[in-house]
Amino acid sequence: MNHKLKGPYSKFCELADTVRALPSLPRLTPVEEFVLNKLIILWGQEANVPVVGFMRTFKDISPTTAHRVIVRLKKIGFVSMQEHEEDGRRKFVIPTGLCEQYVAQMNSALISAQTSH
């Protein structure tokens, strides 16, 4: 065993895998999780996340792929769309209750990892 790699982060990774495997949460592909994590960061900064602007923020995936992933996250229940109050053509990505449950479980995993060492 490599003791240099043992610590809170490795424990968090283990607990996060446990959260991902919960039957109450839909399975995410790595790209879906990558996009969802970026959304969670932006929401945590209390930012409104416009669909079109968000699709263009990635260096690792194309805007088309980002849009496809957002649609998939909507279909499985992690996000929904909200129209702009004044311009119905503009839409924002917003978290759902399922997304909030996912974040709460990941928060618990992180806290457990921190307190177990």
N, C-alpha and C positions, 0 to 999 in steps of 0.2 A: 504494500500500500504506500502511496506517495503522501506522506504526512504534510508536505507543503501545500497540498491541495485541499486538505481537510480543514473545514472552518465554516463560518456562517453562510458563505455563498454556496458552498457545496450542499449544505443542509437545506438552504432555500431551494436550490434546484431540485433536490429530492422531494421536498414538500410541494413545490409547484407542479411537478409531474403527478403527484397524488391528486392535486386539485384538478388538473386537466383530465384525469381519468374518471372523475366523478360522473355517475350516470345522470345526474341532474343538469349537467352542462353539455351542450353540443360539442362534438369534437371539432377542433380547428386545425387547418393546415398550417404549416410554418408561415406561409405568406399571410394568411388571415390573421394569425396571432401577431405578426409584425405590424400589419396595418392597424389592428385593434389597439396594440400598445401605443402606437403613435397618436391615435385618437385619445386614448386615456391620458397621455401626457398633456395634450392640448386642453382637454376638458379640465384637468387638474390645475391648469393655469387660468381657468375660467374664461377660456376663449370660445367664441362662436366659431364653428368649423363649417365654412361654406364648402359644399361638395366640389365645385369646380376648382377652387383655390387649393383645397386639400389634395386633389388628384395630382396637382403639379408640384407638390413638395418633395416627392421622392426622387432620389438619385439611383436607387437600386431597381425600381420597377417603373414601367411605363404608366402614363396617365390612364390608358385603356385598362391595364391590369388593375390599377388602383380602383377604378370605377367598378370593374367586375367584382372585386373583393368587397367593396362597400355594398353592392347589391346582394351578394351572398351573405354578408353579415346581417343585412336587413332581413333576408329570407329566413335565417335561422334564429332571429330574434335578439341579436346583440345591439342593434342600432335601429333607429327610425329616422325619418326625414321630416323636417318642419319647414314650411314655406316662410319666406321673408314676409313681414307684415305689410309692406308697401309694394313689393314686386314679387308676384307669384312665380316668376321664372327662376328666382334665386331660392335655393334650398340649403338647409343646414343639416349636418349629421348630428343627431343627439343620442345619448345613451338611453337604453331601456332598463327596466327593472332587472332583467337577466344579466345585463352588463354590470349593473351595480352589484348584483350578487357575486359575479365572477371577481370583481375588484375586491369586494369584502373578503372573499375566500383567499385571494392572493395576499391581501394585507395580513390576514391571520397567519398564513404560511411564513411570511417575512418576519412577523413578530415572533413566531415560534422558533424560527431559525436563529434570530438574534438572542433570544433568552435561553436557548439550549446550549450555548457556548460561553 
